[in-house]
């Protein structure tokens, strides 16, 4: 009698092939996972940059200082001193000059600044600091009563309360 040999894969070979394929898929997916996080970070950074641009455009449309409002001459001249108190004044109803956007270290929603955003921007938070700088663009100490013709604004923008803050710096001069 002639023995016939059956061609094909045995059960052991199939189990080994499936196990090996599973390990390969796991290794491949672990290589892709970090890139998806990096893609999300880039999108968040791009949106934070847009929020910073919108806030800076709003701030730059305001007067340099409270003393400039209603005066033809700029503050810092002999007749009109610049204000030493930076930040939103309690008796003011609107932000009418550059330093009124200072949040005094508080984290605020961008909706507090009149930026009514759609869903992708809704949960962004911002901290704004406005300080005078010297002629070398070094920030003067907090509480300093010295005024200069240049202010630095620092915006720290984050998505949600636990988000990584992104910091943007800009300068405004009174010339």
MDAnalysis code that builds the backbone (N, CA, C; Angstrom):
import MDAnalysis as mda
import numpy as np

u = mda.Universe.empty(525, n_residues=175, atom_resindex=np.repeat(np.arange(175), 3), trajectory=True)
u.add_TopologyAttr("name", ["N", "CA", "C"] * 175)
u.add_TopologyAttr("resid", np.arange(1, 176))
u.add_TopologyAttr("resname", ["UNK", "UNK", "UNK", "UNK", "UNK", "UNK", "UNK", "UNK", "UNK", "UNK", "UNK", "UNK", "UNK", "UNK", "UNK", "UNK", "UNK", "UNK", "UNK", "UNK", "UNK", "UNK", "UNK", "UNK", "UNK", "UNK", "UNK", "UNK", "UNK", "UNK", "UNK", "UNK", "UNK", "UNK", "UNK", "UNK", "UNK", "UNK", "UNK", "UNK", "UNK", "UNK", "UNK", "UNK", "UNK", "UNK", "UNK", "UNK", "UNK", "UNK", "UNK", "UNK", "UNK", "UNK", "UNK", "UNK", "UNK", "UNK", "UNK", "UNK", "UNK", "UNK", "UNK", "UNK", "UNK", "UNK", "UNK", "UNK", "UNK", "UNK", "UNK", "UNK", "UNK", "UNK", "UNK", "UNK", "UNK", "UNK", "UNK", "UNK", "UNK", "UNK", "UNK", "UNK", "UNK", "UNK", "UNK", "UNK", "UNK", "UNK", "UNK", "UNK", "UNK", "UNK", "UNK", "UNK", "UNK", "UNK", "UNK", "UNK", "UNK", "UNK", "UNK", "UNK", "UNK", "UNK", "UNK", "UNK", "UNK", "UNK", "UNK", "UNK", "UNK", "UNK", "UNK", "UNK", "UNK", "UNK", "UNK", "UNK", "UNK", "UNK", "UNK", "UNK", "UNK", "UNK", "UNK", "UNK", "UNK", "UNK", "UNK", "UNK", "UNK", "UNK", "UNK", "UNK", "UNK", "UNK", "UNK", "UNK", "UNK", "UNK", "UNK", "UNK", "UNK", "UNK", "UNK", "UNK", "UNK", "UNK", "UNK", "UNK", "UNK", "UNK", "UNK", "UNK", "UNK", "UNK", "UNK", "UNK", "UNK", "UNK", "UNK", "UNK", "UNK", "UNK", "UNK", "UNK", "UNK", "UNK", "UNK", "UNK", "UNK", "UNK", "UNK"])
u.atoms.positions = np.array([
    [0.808, -1.144, 0.000],
    [0.000, 0.000, 0.000],
    [0.877, 1.242, 0.000],
    [0.452, 2.185, -0.769],
    [1.218, 3.416, -0.926],
    [0.685, 4.445, 0.071],
    [1.597, 4.972, 0.854],
    [1.179, 5.997, 1.826],
    [1.070, 7.342, 1.125],
    [-0.017, 7.997, 1.387],
    [-0.184, 9.341, 0.809],
    [0.152, 10.388, 1.874],
    [0.852, 11.314, 1.431],
    [1.256, 12.383, 2.357],
    [0.328, 13.570, 2.144],
    [-0.223, 14.091, 3.237],
    [-1.132, 15.238, 3.170],
    [-0.290, 16.510, 3.254],
    [-0.542, 17.406, 2.305],
    [0.177, 18.683, 2.290],
    [-0.663, 19.744, 2.989],
    [-0.024, 20.653, 3.723],
    [-0.725, 21.734, 4.424],
    [0.012, 22.105, 5.702],
    [-0.663, 22.850, 6.530],
    [-0.069, 23.304, 7.789],
    [-0.667, 22.528, 8.942],
    [0.170, 22.243, 9.896],
    [-0.331, 21.565, 11.091],
    [-0.891, 22.602, 12.067],
    [-1.554, 22.135, 13.065],
    [-2.143, 23.016, 14.067],
    [-1.062, 23.820, 14.791],
    [0.040, 23.205, 15.082],
    [1.143, 23.889, 15.768],
    [1.692, 25.011, 14.897],
    [1.855, 24.758, 13.616],
    [2.353, 25.799, 12.708],
    [1.374, 26.968, 12.631],
    [0.084, 26.701, 12.615],
    [-0.921, 27.775, 12.589],
    [-0.877, 28.614, 13.860],
    [-0.754, 27.976, 15.009],
    [-0.692, 28.700, 16.288],
    [0.554, 29.582, 16.333],
    [1.690, 29.060, 15.897],
    [2.928, 29.845, 15.876],
    [2.791, 31.034, 14.930],
    [2.196, 30.842, 13.769],
    [2.020, 31.933, 12.800],
    [1.097, 33.018, 13.353],
    [0.009, 32.635, 14.001],
    [-0.924, 33.619, 14.570],
    [-0.257, 34.393, 15.709],
    [0.492, 33.699, 16.559],
    [1.197, 34.356, 17.665],
    [2.235, 35.344, 17.139],
    [2.990, 34.944, 16.138],
    [3.992, 35.822, 15.538],
    [3.337, 37.043, 14.894],
    [2.224, 36.845, 14.202],
    [1.506, 37.969, 13.589],
    [1.000, 38.935, 14.660],
    [0.546, 38.408, 15.797],
    [0.090, 39.258, 16.902],
    [1.213, 40.109, 17.465],
    [2.391, 39.520, 17.654],
    [3.540, 40.283, 18.141],
    [3.946, 41.374, 17.153],
    [3.919, 41.066, 15.870],
    [4.272, 42.063, 14.858],
    [3.276, 43.224, 14.843],
    [1.983, 42.920, 14.970],
    [0.980, 43.989, 15.001],
    [1.133, 44.853, 16.249],
    [1.437, 44.233, 17.373],
    [1.646, 44.976, 18.610],
    [2.856, 45.905, 18.486],
    [3.943, 45.403, 17.925],
    [5.141, 46.223, 17.743],
    [4.870, 47.377, 16.782],
    [4.158, 47.115, 15.709],
    [3.849, 48.159, 14.726],
    [2.947, 49.234, 15.326],
    [1.935, 48.825, 16.086],
    [1.025, 49.815, 16.683],
    [1.725, 50.631, 17.767],
    [2.686, 50.045, 18.480],
    [3.417, 50.814, 19.490],
    [4.329, 51.851, 18.844],
    [4.732, 51.632, 17.611],
    [5.511, 52.641, 16.897],
    [4.634, 53.804, 16.442],
    [3.367, 53.544, 16.151],
    [2.464, 54.589, 15.667],
    [1.857, 55.423, 16.789],
    [1.713, 54.881, 17.980],
    [1.041, 55.583, 19.081],
    [1.711, 56.912, 19.439],
    [3.035, 56.997, 19.580],
    [3.635, 58.294, 19.919],
    [3.422, 59.357, 18.839],
    [3.353, 58.977, 17.590],
    [3.153, 59.976, 16.542],
    [1.749, 60.549, 16.582],
    [0.768, 59.776, 17.029],
    [-0.587, 60.326, 17.134],
    [-0.653, 61.357, 18.251],
    [0.089, 61.157, 19.339],
    [0.143, 62.143, 20.421],
    [0.845, 63.403, 19.932],
    [1.924, 63.249, 19.177],
    [2.634, 64.409, 18.650],
    [1.767, 65.191, 17.686],
    [0.940, 64.525, 16.913],
    [0.027, 65.207, 16.004],
    [-0.980, 66.028, 16.790],
    [-1.510, 65.480, 17.867],
    [-2.459, 66.214, 18.703],
    [-1.785, 67.414, 19.357],
    [-0.539, 67.259, 19.809],
    [0.188, 68.378, 20.404],
    [0.393, 69.499, 19.395],
    [0.731, 69.161, 18.176],
    [0.937, 70.180, 17.144],
    [-0.355, 70.938, 16.867],
    [-1.466, 70.252, 16.859],
    [-2.754, 70.905, 16.638],
    [-3.100, 71.838, 17.795],
    [-2.852, 71.404, 19.017],
    [-3.100, 72.250, 20.188],
    [-2.199, 73.477, 20.160],
    [-0.934, 73.308, 19.790],
    [-0.006, 74.434, 19.708],
    [-0.440, 75.421, 18.637],
    [-0.929, 74.924, 17.529],
    [-1.391, 75.803, 16.454],
    [-2.606, 76.603, 16.905],
    [-3.516, 75.967, 17.608],
    [-4.703, 76.673, 18.107],
    [-4.323, 77.692, 19.176],
    [-3.391, 77.338, 20.058],
    [-2.928, 78.286, 21.076],
    [-2.263, 79.490, 20.421],
    [-1.535, 79.264, 19.351],
    [-0.916, 80.363, 18.608],
    [-1.970, 81.283, 18.005],
    [-3.058, 80.711, 17.506],
    [-4.145, 81.535, 16.971],
    [-4.794, 82.366, 18.070],
    [-5.016, 81.769, 19.230],
    [-5.602, 82.508, 20.354],
    [-4.678, 83.650, 20.759],
    [-3.362, 83.393, 20.830],
    [-2.405, 84.446, 21.177],
    [-2.436, 85.569, 20.151],
    [-2.519, 85.231, 18.884],
    [-2.588, 86.246, 17.831],
    [-3.838, 87.094, 17.979],
    [-4.975, 86.468, 18.240],
    [-6.223, 87.222, 18.397],
    [-6.158, 88.155, 19.606],
    [-5.613, 87.653, 20.721],
    [-5.506, 88.493, 21.913],
    [-4.545, 89.657, 21.690],
    [-3.408, 89.386, 21.052],
    [-2.444, 90.461, 20.797],
    [-3.008, 91.503, 19.840],
    [-3.751, 91.082, 18.830],
    [-4.385, 92.053, 17.933],
    [-5.353, 92.942, 18.702],
    [-6.105, 92.344, 19.594],
    [-7.037, 93.111, 20.424],
    [-6.275, 94.088, 21.324],
    [-5.178, 93.628, 21.923],
    [-4.402, 94.482, 22.821],
    [-3.723, 95.623, 22.071],
    [-3.169, 95.326, 20.897],
    [-2.471, 96.362, 20.134],
    [-3.423, 97.412, 19.572],
    [-4.705, 97.120, 19.538],
    [-5.663, 98.118, 19.056],
    [-5.998, 99.143, 20.139],
    [-5.511, 98.942, 21.352],
    [-5.764, 99.851, 22.476],
    [-4.612, 100.832, 22.641],
    [-4.884, 101.892, 23.399],
    [-3.846, 102.880, 23.703],
    [-2.739, 102.236, 24.536],
    [-1.533, 102.824, 24.475],
    [-0.394, 102.306, 25.224],
    [-0.619, 102.413, 26.726],
    [-1.215, 103.512, 27.163],
    [-1.371, 103.768, 28.589],
    [-2.638, 104.571, 28.826],
    [-3.122, 104.540, 30.066],
    [-4.314, 105.304, 30.415],
    [-4.116, 106.791, 30.191],
    [-2.895, 107.268, 30.400],
    [-2.612, 108.693, 30.224],
    [-2.730, 109.109, 28.760],
    [-2.622, 108.170, 27.828],
    [-2.724, 108.488, 26.401],
    [-4.161, 108.703, 25.955],
    [-5.114, 108.162, 26.693],
    [-6.513, 108.240, 26.282],
    [-6.984, 109.687, 26.376],
    [-7.400, 110.234, 25.266],
    [-7.901, 111.602, 25.225],
    [-6.823, 112.666, 25.135],
    [-5.565, 112.296, 25.097],
    [-4.472, 113.271, 24.992],
    [-3.779, 113.126, 23.648],
    [-3.350, 114.240, 23.115],
    [-2.597, 114.204, 21.866],
    [-1.138, 113.858, 22.113],
    [-0.644, 114.243, 23.267],
    [0.747, 113.993, 23.601],
    [0.863, 112.616, 24.261],
    [1.955, 111.923, 23.991],
    [2.121, 110.587, 24.557],
    [2.562, 110.678, 26.011],
    [2.243, 109.633, 26.766],
    [2.698, 109.618, 28.152],
    [4.209, 109.400, 28.164],
    [4.831, 109.805, 29.236],
    [6.274, 109.715, 29.326],
    [6.946, 111.029, 28.972],
    [6.178, 111.956, 28.426],
    [6.728, 113.279, 28.160],
    [6.768, 114.051, 29.480],
    [7.258, 115.268, 29.437],
    [7.397, 116.045, 30.672],
    [6.051, 116.351, 31.314],
    [5.023, 116.561, 30.504],
    [3.726, 116.974, 31.037],
    [2.837, 115.808, 31.460],
    [2.990, 114.666, 30.838],
    [2.079, 113.546, 31.093],
    [2.891, 112.315, 31.505],
    [2.890, 111.970, 32.785],
    [3.601, 110.749, 33.200],
    [2.787, 109.501, 32.861],
    [3.486, 108.403, 32.623],
    [2.808, 107.118, 32.396],
    [2.349, 106.555, 33.739],
    [1.324, 105.753, 33.700],
    [0.815, 105.167, 34.942],
    [1.744, 104.059, 35.420],
    [1.859, 103.954, 36.724],
    [2.698, 102.904, 37.305],
    [1.879, 101.691, 37.712],
    [0.575, 101.846, 37.817],
    [-0.300, 100.726, 38.163],
    [-0.747, 100.030, 36.889],
    [-0.294, 98.796, 36.720],
    [-0.655, 98.023, 35.540],
    [-1.752, 97.036, 35.901],
    [-2.595, 96.750, 34.951],
    [-3.677, 95.799, 35.170],
    [-5.027, 96.465, 35.040],
    [-6.052, 95.653, 35.101],
    [-7.428, 96.126, 34.951],
    [-7.833, 96.871, 36.211],
    [-8.245, 98.120, 36.043],
    [-8.655, 98.932, 37.181],
    [-10.063, 98.556, 37.614],
    [-10.275, 98.540, 38.910],
    [-11.567, 98.116, 39.461],
    [-12.712, 99.019, 39.025],
    [-12.444, 100.320, 38.839],
    [-13.515, 101.253, 38.494],
    [-13.790, 101.315, 36.996],
    [-13.027, 100.586, 36.191],
    [-13.237, 100.594, 34.746],
    [-14.209, 99.490, 34.344],
    [-14.974, 99.770, 33.315],
    [-15.924, 98.785, 32.811],
    [-15.389, 98.039, 31.595],
    [-14.473, 98.681, 30.858],
    [-13.918, 98.056, 29.660],
    [-12.399, 98.140, 29.701],
    [-11.767, 97.317, 28.912],
    [-10.310, 97.361, 28.778],
    [-9.992, 98.368, 27.678],
    [-9.560, 99.552, 28.081],
    [-9.350, 100.603, 27.091],
    [-7.889, 100.930, 26.837],
    [-6.961, 100.263, 27.531],
    [-5.552, 100.459, 27.214],
    [-4.804, 99.135, 27.336],
    [-3.567, 99.143, 26.864],
    [-2.762, 97.930, 26.686],
    [-2.616, 97.113, 27.963],
    [-2.327, 97.773, 29.086],
    [-2.058, 97.015, 30.310],
    [-3.320, 96.561, 31.035],
    [-4.496, 96.955, 30.580],
    [-5.740, 96.493, 31.210],
    [-5.976, 95.004, 31.003],
    [-5.214, 94.380, 30.155],
    [-5.377, 92.951, 29.891],
    [-4.606, 92.087, 30.882],
    [-3.790, 92.700, 31.732],
    [-3.029, 91.961, 32.738],
    [-4.001, 91.242, 33.674],
    [-3.798, 89.948, 33.867],
    [-4.702, 89.156, 34.713],
    [-4.197, 89.021, 36.145],
    [-3.110, 89.682, 36.488],
    [-2.542, 89.646, 37.849],
    [-2.264, 88.221, 38.316],
    [-1.814, 87.384, 37.411],
    [-1.463, 86.008, 37.749],
    [-2.623, 85.034, 37.740],
    [-3.837, 85.522, 37.541],
    [-5.005, 84.634, 37.512],
    [-5.156, 83.995, 36.136],
    [-5.591, 82.744, 36.134],
    [-5.884, 82.045, 34.885],
    [-7.332, 82.343, 34.524],
    [-7.552, 82.820, 33.303],
    [-8.897, 83.196, 32.874],
    [-9.241, 82.493, 31.570],
    [-10.523, 82.314, 31.358],
    [-11.010, 81.767, 30.097],
    [-10.873, 82.835, 29.017],
    [-10.648, 82.413, 27.780],
    [-10.535, 83.406, 26.711],
    [-11.866, 84.098, 26.458],
    [-12.960, 83.506, 26.909],
    [-14.267, 84.155, 26.772],
    [-14.337, 85.424, 27.624],
    [-13.533, 85.513, 28.695],
    [-13.502, 86.713, 29.531],
    [-12.938, 87.916, 28.788],
    [-12.266, 87.678, 27.679],
    [-11.684, 88.760, 26.891],
    [-12.508, 89.062, 25.645],
    [-13.697, 88.523, 25.598],
    [-14.581, 88.798, 24.466],
    [-14.317, 87.936, 23.255],
    [-13.501, 86.920, 23.408],
    [-13.243, 86.008, 22.296],
    [-14.234, 84.857, 22.401],
    [-15.347, 84.977, 21.724],
    [-16.366, 83.933, 21.740],
    [-16.008, 82.931, 20.653],
    [-15.425, 81.830, 21.071],
    [-14.856, 80.877, 20.129],
    [-15.764, 79.672, 19.934],
    [-15.556, 79.017, 18.811],
    [-16.272, 77.777, 18.528],
    [-15.639, 76.634, 19.330],
    [-16.176, 75.458, 19.177],
    [-15.800, 74.295, 19.991],
    [-14.292, 74.020, 20.081],
    [-13.509, 74.101, 19.010],
    [-12.086, 73.755, 19.158],
    [-11.313, 74.692, 20.088],
    [-11.827, 75.892, 20.341],
    [-11.107, 76.872, 21.147],
    [-11.752, 77.092, 22.517],
    [-12.860, 76.467, 22.779],
    [-13.687, 76.800, 23.941],
    [-12.972, 76.638, 25.276],
    [-12.162, 75.626, 25.458],
    [-11.585, 75.379, 26.783],
    [-10.155, 75.906, 26.943],
    [-9.762, 76.871, 26.136],
    [-8.438, 77.467, 26.297],
    [-8.458, 78.477, 27.441],
    [-7.389, 78.474, 28.232],
    [-7.235, 79.387, 29.359],
    [-5.994, 80.235, 29.126],
    [-5.979, 81.442, 29.688],
    [-4.863, 82.349, 29.449],
    [-4.496, 83.092, 30.730],
    [-3.203, 83.325, 30.885],
    [-2.672, 84.209, 31.919],
    [-1.867, 85.276, 31.184],
    [-2.175, 86.542, 31.451],
    [-1.497, 87.644, 30.759],
    [-0.774, 88.498, 31.793],
    [0.491, 88.791, 31.519],
    [1.286, 89.650, 32.382],
    [1.840, 90.787, 31.536],
    [1.617, 92.023, 31.979],
    [2.148, 93.201, 31.291],
    [3.106, 93.890, 32.252],
    [4.332, 94.140, 31.805],
    [5.361, 94.784, 32.624],
    [6.154, 95.774, 31.769],
    [6.673, 96.802, 32.430],
    [7.604, 97.707, 31.763],
    [8.945, 97.004, 31.594],
    [9.671, 97.355, 30.532],
    [11.017, 96.822, 30.313],
    [11.988, 97.978, 30.145],
    [13.262, 97.714, 30.449],
    [14.273, 98.758, 30.290],
    [14.745, 98.820, 28.840],
    [15.764, 99.641, 28.583],
    [16.231, 99.809, 27.204],
    [16.961, 98.579, 26.664],
    [17.244, 97.597, 27.525],
    [17.830, 96.326, 27.095],
    [16.763, 95.230, 26.989],
    [15.491, 95.628, 27.077],
    [14.338, 94.724, 27.017],
    [14.333, 93.703, 28.156],
    [14.857, 94.108, 29.305],
    [14.794, 93.288, 30.513],
    [13.612, 93.771, 31.353],
    [12.813, 92.844, 31.843],
    [11.618, 93.194, 32.607],
    [12.015, 93.862, 33.918],
    [11.353, 94.980, 34.214],
    [11.587, 95.661, 35.485],
    [10.919, 94.860, 36.602],
    [11.443, 94.964, 37.817],
    [10.872, 94.179, 38.920],
    [9.400, 94.525, 39.169],
    [8.650, 93.537, 39.617],
    [7.246, 93.752, 39.959],
    [7.161, 94.764, 41.095],
    [6.260, 95.711, 40.968],
    [6.101, 96.750, 41.983],
    [6.982, 97.958, 41.752],
    [7.829, 97.919, 40.724],
    [8.692, 99.059, 40.421],
    [7.837, 100.234, 39.958],
    [8.153, 101.415, 40.446],
    [7.413, 102.621, 40.058],
    [8.065, 103.318, 38.867],
    [9.116, 102.712, 38.316],
    [9.785, 103.271, 37.143],
    [8.965, 102.951, 35.898],
    [8.832, 103.933, 35.025],
    [8.131, 103.716, 33.762],
    [9.095, 103.936, 32.609],
    [8.862, 103.227, 31.530],
    [9.669, 103.355, 30.322],
    [8.716, 103.416, 29.137],
    [9.212, 103.744, 27.958],
    [8.314, 103.790, 26.801],
    [8.013, 102.421, 26.182],
    [8.407, 101.329, 26.849],
    [8.173, 99.995, 26.291],
    [7.603, 99.068, 27.361],
    [6.609, 98.278, 26.946],
    [6.014, 97.268, 27.820],
    [6.148, 95.904, 27.156],
    [6.318, 94.884, 27.987],
    [6.336, 93.504, 27.501],
    [5.061, 92.824, 27.974],
    [4.429, 92.100, 27.068],
    [3.271, 91.289, 27.432],
    [3.669, 89.824, 27.281],
    [3.344, 89.034, 28.296],
    [3.595, 87.598, 28.280],
    [2.254, 86.892, 28.376],
    [1.946, 86.097, 27.377],
    [0.709, 85.316, 27.363],
    [1.067, 83.856, 27.579],
    [0.470, 83.238, 28.579],
    [0.602, 81.798, 28.802],
    [-0.754, 81.186, 28.502],
    [-0.796, 80.384, 27.459],
    [-2.059, 79.819, 26.993],
    [-1.999, 78.310, 27.135],
    [-3.063, 77.741, 27.688],
    [-3.133, 76.294, 27.867],
    [-4.533, 75.816, 27.541],
    [-4.618, 74.564, 27.157],
    [-5.919, 73.973, 26.859],
    [-6.361, 73.178, 28.075],
    [-7.390, 73.655, 28.750],
    [-7.882, 73.003, 29.954],
    [-6.994, 73.299, 31.146],
    [-7.500, 72.965, 32.332],
    [-6.770, 73.274, 33.562],
    [-5.484, 72.467, 33.703],
    [-5.408, 71.302, 33.094],
    [-4.218, 70.460, 33.229],
    [-3.323, 70.494, 31.995],
    [-3.604, 71.388, 31.057],
    [-2.821, 71.452, 29.827],
    [-1.448, 72.067, 30.030],
    [-0.543, 71.747, 29.138],
    [0.805, 72.307, 29.154],
    [0.744, 73.743, 28.636],
    [1.153, 74.747, 29.441],
    [1.062, 76.133, 28.965],
    [2.116, 76.446, 27.900],
    [1.703, 77.203, 26.906],
    [2.606, 77.722, 25.880],
    [2.746, 79.218, 26.128],
    [3.973, 79.724, 26.111],
    [4.234, 81.115, 26.453],
    [4.608, 81.899, 25.210],
    [3.977, 83.066, 25.070],
    [4.241, 83.980, 23.965],
    [4.617, 85.334, 24.560],
    [5.662, 85.967, 24.020],
    [6.091, 87.286, 24.474],
    [6.001, 88.273, 23.326],
    [5.594, 89.495, 23.648],
    [5.535, 90.558, 22.648],
    [5.856, 91.875, 23.352],
    [6.241, 92.873, 22.564],
    [6.584, 94.181, 23.111],
    [5.714, 95.247, 22.473],
    [5.454, 96.296, 23.234],
    [4.691, 97.440, 22.731],
    [5.420, 98.687, 23.179],
    [5.708, 99.564, 22.237],
    [6.401, 100.812, 22.549],
    [5.480, 101.992, 22.324],
    [5.785, 103.075, 22.983],
    [4.970, 104.279, 22.954],
    [5.705, 105.357, 22.162],
    [5.737, 105.205, 20.853],
    [6.420, 106.190, 20.014],
    [5.456, 106.786, 19.038],
])
